[in-house]
Amino acid sequence: MQSHVVFTTADVTHVAQLSHIPVSEEEKKQLAQGFTSTMVVVDDLKKAQTNGIDPTHQVTGLENVFREDLIDEERMFSQDEALRNAKRTYKGFFVVDQVLDK
């Protein structure tokens, strides 16, 4: 079955620009085909009869286990201890080079 949504290399270019990911022309072709194939599967899943079936959010039977969030002061560093070996600090904080350019 043909998907109603067909991705083009222009769509891939747009997404790549938004995410700042370099993509070659060959990769654009492959990704456009892959995205379109994924949408074919999504279209097939939309046809599944799910009337009267409760949603399943997890299937393992496991449940969250909660505990008190206790502070173990014997294992804590003071601020001075935490910063002791830092290359650069400012007013009690670590200083690092900026990692984002935009």
N, C-alpha and C positions, 0 to 999 in steps of 0.2 A: 504494500500500500504506500502511496506517495504521501508524505507529510504535507500538511497545509502550510507549514513554515519551512522555507528553504533558505539556508544561510549562504551568503555570498562572501567572497574574499573582502568586499568592502565592509561587511558586518564584522569580520574578524579584525580588519584593520582598525575599525572604530573601538572595539573592545581592547585591543592591544594598546592603542593610544591612551585610553582611559586608565589602564592598569600599568602603563609605562613598561611594557614588556616588548622587547624587540622580537619581531616575527619575520622570517624570510618569506619570499613569495611562494616557495614550495610548501612551507608550513601553513601558510594562509589557505592554500588549496586543500591540504589534508585536514586542517581544523574545520573548514567550512563543510566538507563532506562528513566529518565526524559529528559535528553539531546537528546537521540535517538528519543523519542516521539516528542520533539520540532522540530527536523529535518524532521520528517514525515510531520508535518504541513507546514514547509517551502517548502518542495518538492511539496505539494499540491498547495500552493500559487503560486509557479513558473508556474503552469499549467494554471493559470487564464489568460484569453484573455484580454490583455490591449492595443492592437493595436488601435491607434486613440484616446486614452484617455489621456488627459493632466494630468501630475502629480499634486497631491494635497498635498500642504505643510502644510496647516492648514484649518480647516473647520468652524471656528467660525465667521469669518468676522472681528475679532478684528485686530487692527493695533497697532503698537508700538506708544507710546505717549512719546515724547521727551520734556525735559525742560532744561533750562540753569542750569548748575552745579554751583550754587552760594554758596559761603562760607559765613556762618553766624558767623562772628567773635565774636558775643556776646555769642555764645554757645560753643566756642572753649576753650580747656584747653591749658595752656602753657605747655611746656615740664616738668617744675618743678611740676606743679599741677598734671599732668598725672602720674608722677612717685612718688608722695608724699607718697602713701600708699603701694608701691611695697615692697615686702619682700627683693628682691635683685635687684640691678641695677649695670650697668657698663658703664661708659662713656655716660650716657644719654639714655641707653636702658634698657628694662626689661631683667632680666636673669631668665631663667627657666631651669629645668632639661631636659636633652635629653630624647625624647620619643621614638626614634627609636634605636634599638640595632644593626642594620646592614645597 
